[in-house]
Amino acid sequence: MKGSHSHLPAPSVPLPPAAQRLAGKVAIITGGASGIGESTARLFIRHGAKVVIADIQDDLGQSLCRQLGTKDVVSYVHCDVTNDAHVRDAVDLAVSRYGKLDIMYNNAGIAGRVDSAIQLESNDNFKRVMEVNVYGGYLGAKHAARVMVAAGRGGVILFTGSIASVTCGESPHAYTVSKHAVVGLMRNLCVELGEHGVRVNCISPCALATPLLSEAMGSAGKAVVEEVICASATLKGVVPVPSDVAAAAVYLGSDEARFVSGVNLMVDGGYTTTNQAFKIALGNLLGA
């Protein structure tokens, strides 16, 4: 398998001040202890931001904080995004420790069970996926808006979506519905909070070899997951990694995107531009 990306996490050494795109900003990243959240925390700090990592993976989160810096740069808080008090406390911690909140990145999410047939769907699983992915994002946005609007300095609210927010048939029902709902929430918030100078956007990646997808694929190894991703990719020669999503979050969180709001940014190498089902079926038929 060939690709243009290193598989090493982005270094946490700060960039020179002139190159920092988030200098002076304060961010919360839910689900920040692993996967996309971890990569984003690393890159935000490189770009000069102070970061609160909010997660339920305490050991991972605390270990990551020790790697990334001292409490004047990065903090960890235990946060179940479905718990209103936890989310409120995470936001209040950011404000009390760092003086403000500029970026709220609602990244935490789960895939749920991968049963493809509706008659096999677990009711409890469906409700749980919606609770984490949608209600959790709602709580993050609610408490971020509470302090951003009161401060009167604007701000940025981001969500992690998925290509499942615009395509259907490849992901479980609960996950697909939840990601469509996240985009709807983002767009509605964009209208309301735009009145207060708060920008709201969504980042929707393709499949990535994160712990989330590996577990959904039956704990498949990273190499296997990436092989499947690359074989199905529209853009060849690049192995998509979490730092690609982190780079999009840096852009959307920065002043360079000061007039970008209401966008569901696809980080998918063009995957969602086409439906290759006919091409695959034809190839299978002719190859038979």
C-alpha positions as CSV (number, residue, x, y, z in Angstrom):
1,M,0.0,0.0,0.0
2,K,1.4,3.4,-1.0
3,G,0.5,6.8,0.2
4,S,1.9,10.3,0.7
5,H,1.2,10.5,4.5
6,S,3.3,9.5,7.4
7,H,1.4,7.4,10.0
8,L,3.1,9.1,12.9
9,P,1.0,11.6,14.9
10,A,1.6,15.2,14.3
11,P,4.3,16.6,16.6
12,S,3.3,18.9,19.4
13,V,6.2,21.2,19.1
14,P,4.8,24.7,18.6
15,L,5.3,26.3,15.2
16,P,7.1,29.7,14.9
17,P,4.7,32.5,16.0
18,A,4.3,33.8,12.5
19,A,3.1,30.4,11.3
20,Q,0.6,29.9,14.1
21,R,-3.0,30.2,12.9
22,L,-4.7,29.8,16.3
23,A,-2.4,31.9,18.4
24,G,-4.3,33.2,21.5
25,K,-7.3,31.0,21.0
26,V,-8.9,28.6,23.5
27,A,-10.5,25.4,22.3
28,I,-12.4,22.4,23.7
29,I,-12.3,19.1,21.8
30,T,-14.7,16.4,22.9
31,G,-13.5,12.9,22.2
32,G,-10.1,14.5,22.3
33,A,-8.1,11.6,23.8
34,S,-7.8,9.5,20.6
35,G,-8.4,9.3,16.9
36,I,-9.4,12.6,15.2
37,G,-9.7,14.4,18.5
38,E,-6.1,13.5,19.5
39,S,-4.7,14.6,16.1
40,T,-6.7,17.9,16.4
41,A,-5.5,18.6,19.9
42,R,-1.9,18.1,18.8
43,L,-2.3,20.4,15.8
44,F,-4.2,23.1,17.6
45,I,-1.4,23.3,20.2
46,R,1.2,23.5,17.4
47,H,-0.8,26.4,16.1
48,G,-0.7,28.3,19.4
49,A,-4.1,27.4,20.9
50,K,-4.8,26.4,24.5
51,V,-6.8,23.2,24.5
52,V,-9.2,21.4,26.9
53,I,-9.4,17.7,26.0
54,A,-12.8,16.4,27.1
55,D,-13.3,12.6,27.0
56,I,-14.3,9.6,29.0
57,Q,-11.0,7.8,28.3
58,D,-9.2,9.2,31.4
59,D,-5.9,7.3,31.1
60,L,-5.5,8.2,27.4
61,G,-6.5,11.8,28.0
62,Q,-4.2,12.4,30.9
63,S,-1.3,10.7,29.1
64,L,-1.9,12.9,26.1
65,C,-1.9,16.0,28.2
66,R,1.4,15.1,29.7
67,Q,2.9,14.7,26.2
68,L,1.5,18.0,25.0
69,G,2.4,20.4,27.7
70,T,1.6,21.9,31.1
71,K,-1.7,23.1,32.4
72,D,-1.2,26.6,31.1
73,V,-1.4,25.0,27.6
74,V,-3.5,21.9,27.8
75,S,-6.0,20.4,30.3
76,Y,-8.0,17.2,30.5
77,V,-11.5,16.9,31.9
78,H,-13.6,13.8,32.2
79,C,-16.7,14.5,30.1
80,D,-19.5,12.2,29.0
81,V,-21.0,14.3,26.3
82,T,-24.5,13.0,27.0
83,N,-24.3,14.4,30.6
84,D,-25.4,18.1,30.7
85,A,-23.4,18.8,33.9
86,H,-20.2,17.3,32.4
87,V,-20.4,19.4,29.3
88,R,-21.3,22.5,31.3
89,D,-18.3,21.9,33.6
90,A,-15.9,21.4,30.6
91,V,-17.0,24.7,29.2
92,D,-16.7,26.5,32.5
93,L,-13.3,25.0,33.1
94,A,-12.0,26.4,29.8
95,V,-13.3,29.9,30.7
96,S,-12.0,29.8,34.3
97,R,-8.6,28.4,33.4
98,Y,-7.9,30.2,30.2
99,G,-10.2,33.2,30.3
100,K,-12.5,32.5,27.4
101,L,-13.7,30.0,24.8
102,D,-13.1,30.6,21.1
103,I,-13.6,27.1,19.5
104,M,-15.9,24.3,20.6
105,Y,-15.2,21.2,18.6
106,N,-18.0,18.6,19.1
107,N,-16.0,15.6,17.9
108,A,-17.1,12.8,20.2
109,G,-19.1,10.1,18.5
110,I,-19.8,6.4,18.3
111,A,-20.5,4.1,15.4
112,G,-22.8,1.7,17.2
113,R,-23.6,-1.8,16.0
114,V,-23.1,-2.6,12.3
115,D,-26.2,-4.7,11.7
116,S,-27.3,-3.7,8.2
117,A,-31.0,-4.8,8.3
118,I,-33.6,-2.7,10.0
119,Q,-35.3,-5.7,11.5
120,L,-32.0,-6.6,13.3
121,E,-31.5,-3.1,14.7
122,S,-31.4,-2.9,18.5
123,N,-33.6,-0.2,19.8
124,D,-31.2,0.6,22.6
125,N,-28.3,0.8,20.2
126,F,-30.2,3.3,18.0
127,K,-31.1,5.5,20.9
128,R,-27.5,5.3,22.3
129,V,-25.9,6.4,18.9
130,M,-28.4,9.3,18.6
131,E,-27.7,10.3,22.2
132,V,-24.0,10.5,21.8
133,N,-23.7,11.8,18.3
134,V,-26.6,14.2,18.2
135,Y,-27.6,15.0,21.8
136,G,-23.9,15.2,22.8
137,G,-23.3,17.7,20.0
138,Y,-26.4,19.7,21.0
139,L,-25.1,20.0,24.6
140,G,-21.7,21.1,23.4
141,A,-23.2,23.8,21.2
142,K,-25.6,24.9,23.8
143,H,-23.0,25.5,26.5
144,A,-20.5,27.0,24.0
145,A,-23.1,29.4,22.8
146,R,-23.9,30.3,26.4
147,V,-20.5,31.7,27.0
148,M,-19.7,32.9,23.5
149,V,-22.8,35.0,23.1
150,A,-22.4,36.5,26.6
151,A,-18.8,37.4,25.9
152,G,-19.7,39.2,22.7
153,R,-16.5,38.2,20.9
154,G,-18.0,35.7,18.4
155,G,-16.5,32.2,18.2
156,V,-16.5,29.0,16.3
157,I,-18.5,25.8,16.9
158,L,-17.5,22.7,14.9
159,F,-18.9,19.2,14.6
160,T,-17.4,16.0,13.2
161,G,-19.8,14.7,10.7
162,S,-19.2,11.9,8.2
163,I,-19.6,11.1,4.5
164,A,-22.7,9.3,5.9
165,S,-24.2,12.8,6.3
166,V,-24.6,13.0,2.6
167,T,-24.6,9.4,1.4
168,C,-26.7,6.4,2.3
169,G,-26.5,2.6,2.2
170,E,-22.9,2.1,3.4
171,S,-23.3,2.8,7.2
172,P,-25.6,1.5,9.8
173,H,-29.0,3.2,10.1
174,A,-28.4,4.8,13.5
175,Y,-25.0,6.2,12.5
176,T,-26.3,7.6,9.2
177,V,-29.3,9.2,10.7
178,S,-27.2,10.7,13.5
179,K,-24.8,12.3,11.0
180,H,-27.6,13.7,8.9
181,A,-29.0,15.2,12.1
182,V,-25.7,16.8,13.1
183,V,-25.6,18.6,9.8
184,G,-29.1,19.8,10.3
185,L,-28.2,21.1,13.7
186,M,-25.1,22.8,12.4
187,R,-27.1,24.6,9.7
188,N,-29.8,25.8,12.1
189,L,-27.2,27.0,14.6
190,C,-25.4,28.8,11.8
191,V,-28.5,31.0,11.3
192,E,-29.2,31.7,14.9
193,L,-25.7,32.2,16.2
194,G,-24.6,34.1,13.1
195,E,-26.5,37.0,14.7
196,H,-23.9,37.0,17.4
197,G,-20.8,36.5,15.2
198,V,-20.5,32.8,16.0
199,R,-19.5,30.7,13.0
200,V,-20.8,27.1,12.9
201,N,-19.5,24.4,10.6
202,C,-19.2,20.6,10.2
203,I,-16.2,18.5,9.0
204,S,-17.2,15.2,7.3
205,P,-14.4,12.8,6.7
206,C,-14.4,9.6,4.8
207,A,-13.4,6.3,6.5
208,L,-10.2,6.6,8.5
209,A,-8.2,4.0,10.3
210,T,-9.3,5.3,13.8
211,P,-10.1,3.1,16.8
212,L,-13.8,3.8,16.0
213,L,-13.7,2.2,12.5
214,S,-11.4,-0.6,13.5
215,E,-13.8,-1.7,16.3
216,A,-16.7,-1.4,13.9
217,M,-14.9,-3.7,11.5
218,G,-14.5,-6.3,14.2
219,S,-11.2,-5.0,15.6
220,A,-9.5,-5.2,12.2
221,G,-5.9,-4.2,12.2
222,K,-4.9,-0.7,11.0
223,A,-3.2,-2.0,7.9
224,V,-6.4,-4.0,6.9
225,V,-8.6,-0.9,7.4
226,E,-6.3,1.3,5.4
227,E,-6.1,-1.2,2.6
228,V,-9.9,-1.2,2.2
229,I,-10.0,2.6,2.4
230,C,-7.4,3.0,-0.3
231,A,-9.0,0.4,-2.6
232,S,-12.3,2.2,-2.5
233,A,-10.9,5.8,-2.7
234,T,-11.6,8.2,-5.5
235,L,-8.3,10.0,-4.9
236,K,-5.5,7.6,-5.3
237,G,-1.9,7.9,-3.9
238,V,-3.0,9.3,-0.5
239,V,-3.8,7.4,2.7
240,P,-6.3,9.6,4.5
241,V,-5.4,10.0,8.2
242,P,-6.9,11.8,11.2
243,S,-4.5,14.8,10.8
244,D,-6.2,15.6,7.5
245,V,-9.4,16.3,9.5
246,A,-7.4,18.2,12.1
247,A,-6.0,20.4,9.3
248,A,-9.5,21.2,8.2
249,A,-10.4,22.1,11.9
250,V,-7.4,24.4,12.1
251,Y,-8.6,26.3,9.0
252,L,-12.3,26.5,10.1
253,G,-11.2,27.6,13.6
254,S,-8.9,30.2,12.3
255,D,-9.5,33.8,11.3
256,E,-8.7,32.7,7.7
257,A,-12.3,31.2,7.7
258,R,-13.8,34.3,9.2
259,F,-16.7,34.4,6.7
260,V,-17.2,30.6,6.4
261,S,-20.3,29.4,8.2
262,G,-23.0,26.8,7.5
263,V,-20.6,24.5,5.6
264,N,-20.4,20.7,5.7
265,L,-16.8,20.4,4.6
266,M,-16.1,17.0,3.0
267,V,-12.6,15.6,3.7
268,D,-13.1,12.5,1.5
269,G,-10.8,12.9,-1.6
270,G,-13.9,13.3,-3.7
271,Y,-15.5,10.0,-2.6
272,T,-19.0,11.4,-2.3
273,T,-18.9,12.9,-5.8
274,T,-19.7,9.6,-7.4
275,N,-21.6,6.3,-7.0
276,Q,-19.4,3.5,-8.4
277,A,-21.9,0.7,-7.8
278,F,-22.6,0.3,-11.6
279,K,-18.9,0.3,-12.4
280,I,-18.2,-2.3,-9.8
281,A,-21.1,-4.5,-10.8
282,L,-20.1,-4.2,-14.5
283,G,-16.6,-5.2,-13.6
284,N,-17.7,-8.2,-11.6
285,L,-20.0,-9.3,-14.5
286,L,-17.4,-9.0,-17.1
287,G,-14.8,-10.6,-14.9
288,A,-17.0,-13.5,-14.1
